[in-house]
Amino acid sequence: MLKDKNAINNQSRRELANAIRALSMDAVQQANSGHPGMPMGMADIAEVLWNDHLRHNPNNPEWIDRDRFVLSNGHGSMLLYSLLHLSGYPLSMEQIKNFRQFNQVTAGHPEREPSIGIETTTGPLGQGISNAVGMALSEKLLAATFNKSGMEIINHRTWVFTGDGCLMEGISHEACSLAGAWGLGKLICFYDDNGISIDGDVKGWFTDDTVKRFESYGWQVIGDVDGHDSKEISNAISDALSDTNRPSLICCKTKIGFGSPNKEGTASTHGAPLGDEEIKITKEALGWDYPAFEIPDDIMKAWDGSKKGEYKENSWNDIFEKYNNAYPDLGKELKRRMQGDLPAEWKELAERSIYDVDNEAKDLATRQSSLLALNKLAPILPEMIGGSADLTGSNLTKHDASVVFDEDNPNGNYLNFGVREFGMSAIGNGMILHGGVIPYSGTFLTFSDYARNALRMAALMGIQNIFVYTHDSIGLGEDGPTHQPIEHVASLRIMPNMSVWRPCDAVETVVSWRDAIERKKGPTSLILTRQKLPHQVRSKEQIQDISKGGYVLYDCDGTPEILLIATGSEVAITMDAATILTEEGISVRVVSMPCTNVFDQQDETYKRSVLPIECTCRLAVEAGVTDGWWRYVGSFGAVLGIDRFGLSAPAEELFEYFGFTASNIVSKAKLLINRD
């Protein structure tokens, strides 16, 4: 038993680590599913980190200057749940016992819940470590903005646990390369080098020289650490802390399923319960003589980090009080940004910007309109941090107040991500998870496929991340079908909690940016054109209705004979078709629907006012797959779209070839209403 909390020796540390092992074995066994091997293998590392080095306060899991801990190998979730329970976070033993059960915070893989210390959702391998790069980046950006001599109010680290699987995933190459280039010296990663994955010994499929790989990224690499020796682990952490200019990778040799007499070091411990008999003999081998889910009081007390955490936060509060007295405006600004509040003048500026753009009435590509919006909105939003995946000149994501961030200029607000779409998107997720910034990033729409799982994670977590996707259709022209999005807009729309805007001109574009900036509980994809689009004339009421996702842009008296729905670049040709139809005596309504997701959230009264049920002749027009539009046009309607890949040719020829012309829309409309 533990004798002195202040003089923890190796044997005592092993007992503390064994508490993690016991809880992990017991919870996985009770759930009859889960991954006990990693928690058992990394328990010694976790014990040293959490008890000696992690800067956190279980009584206030969302303390601004806490260290961030990311379990990138999220399948070992019981390691994290054990740590949170033992350290004093509001995660009860009852929740541990209900691991992987319905409506419990102890899910199969960690799901973001900052109020109990879960910083991010992990499980898809490689994304946790990429999120961590974003967190460390946000820390560096905020420190450069707010820290003053003797008052470093932003001064914390990001710690990551990762395994072979994360390092095999391509996203880890993208993100870790950037971490080195950016000199994220407060990012420290523990690599669980146990040599085992689901299929067994990784020697047959993972022979990378991990040390050389990370050294080539510009990381400090501390290799060949015994992951079961607390002294070696402590020494490695000290070495990592001593280098503040480079991120650190601590390579720990461990045994998966440590302590299990028959299964230690084998793939059988990775993703299945050990079994009652094996748990019994494992506990005997570990010297753990307690029933399932029982942790002795002295071990619980030794683990409890509440008092130490309170002391650390109170010490920080003392410094922050002095900081507020010396720099009241900065103190207020930091609180605003960390709370995710927009500036007091935001609503007025955004509203004015929309009407200013309407009055300017320029024909612009919506990617140009997006830059116009950034130039108007970004100056009062210092938290806006943008970037592009090596397409800045095409995405137009660099506004007039942008300053490039790099290792030598931590005050920058623009990031050159290089050709790393997936890493860029996951890093953006980490940035917003940290708090204090609003990330946005750009690439061509067709390359959103590379980043899709990071987009899904943003939507799943309900976090704000703004994705700028240009070159949105066959309208990009000569680059051909490899670069022409066909299915991408529809696939983004069907992702739960993803808001997708495809504006038709500059006014709709500024509205979409306003919505993206104000939307705090989910990501936004802005779908923008390469080619110029004509400005649409609107009333004030119509401008206000843009924010509802769909609205009447052109109308007739009474119930229309034909209702035309369009988005983006197809709105202009649909308006031309409406003019022709009107001249021929056909009553027509045009609905611009820049965001179907937002429109679907409106009340039934509004939706029926835009799409009256009396009008069953409906034609939707969009240069993409048709599937998603049938819900709006119904069985009596039609969709003009593209259900095949594009071609390499000038945009004008492609729109003609695929039928996106006013004359073709007119013909299809007449056919629907049986008018020759």
Number of C-alpha atoms within 10 A of each C-alpha: 9 18 12 11 13 7 9 14 15 14 12 18 19 19 20 26 25 24 26 27 30 25 28 31 30 26 26 25 22 19 15 14 16 27 28 32 33 29 29 30 28 31 27 27 25 24 23 20 17 17 18 11 14 20 21 28 26 23 19 19 19 18 13 21 20 22 21 24 25 26 27 29 28 29 23 28 28 32 25 24 28 24 25 22 22 25 24 21 21 17 20 17 17 10 18 25 19 19 27 23 14 9 8 13 22 24 19 21 22 25 19 18 14 13 15 20 23 22 25 28 22 25 20 18 23 28 32 30 32 33 32 35 35 31 32 30 27 27 27 23 23 22 18 16 16 17 15 14 5 8 15 17 20 22 17 21 24 27 24 23 23 25 24 20 19 24 20 15 14 15 25 22 20 21 28 24 21 25 27 24 16 23 22 29 24 26 31 27 24 24 25 25 23 22 19 25 19 13 12 14 15 15 10 8 9 16 8 11 8 18 17 12 15 19 16 12 17 22 27 23 23 19 15 14 21 19 26 21 18 22 15 16 24 17 13 24 23 12 15 23 19 12 14 14 18 24 29 31 25 25 24 25 20 25 24 28 29 26 23 24 16 14 18 19 23 22 19 22 25 26 18 17 24 27 14 13 8 16 20 16 16 24 20 15 13 17 13 17 11 13 11 16 17 13 19 12 10 15 21 16 15 20 22 20 23 18 13 15 22 16 13 16 21 13 11 20 14 11 16 18 13 13 21 14 11 13 14 13 11 15 18 11 16 20 13 14 19 15 12 17 14 15 14 9 9 16 13 9 14 19 14 13 21 21 15 13 21 22 11 11 16 17 16 20 21 33 29 24 26 31 21 21 25 23 17 20 20 17 14 14 16 16 22 19 25 28 29 29 22 17 18 18 9 16 26 21 26 23 19 13 14 20 17 17 19 16 15 9 13 19 17 19 22 23 24 19 23 16 14 22 27 26 32 31 35 29 31 34 34 29 27 24 26 24 18 25 25 24 27 28 27 30 26 26 25 21 20 24 16 15 17 17 16 26 28 17 21 29 22 19 20 18 20 27 31 27 26 27 23 28 25 29 30 31 25 23 23 15 15 18 19 12 21 26 26 25 19 19 26 16 14 20 18 13 15 13 20 24 25 26 30 27 30 29 32 30 29 29 30 28 24 28 22 21 18 23 21 15 17 17 16 21 27 29 28 27 28 29 30 23 20 18 22 18 19 18 14 14 10 10 9 15 19 14 14 24 18 21 25 27 25 20 22 19 16 13 8 9 15 20 19 23 27 29 27 26 24 27 28 21 27 21 20 30 22 15 23 26 17 17 21 14 10 9 8 19 19 25 27 27 23 29 27 29 24 21 21 19 19 13 11 14 9 10 10 14 17 12 11 19 23 14 11 10 16 20 23 28 26 25 25 23 26 24 21 19 14 16 21 16 9 17 21 14 11 13 22 21 23 21 19 20 13 11 15 21 19 17 17 15 20 15 15 19 17 13 11 15 16 22 18 20 17 17 25 18 14 16 27 17 12 18 16 9 10 7
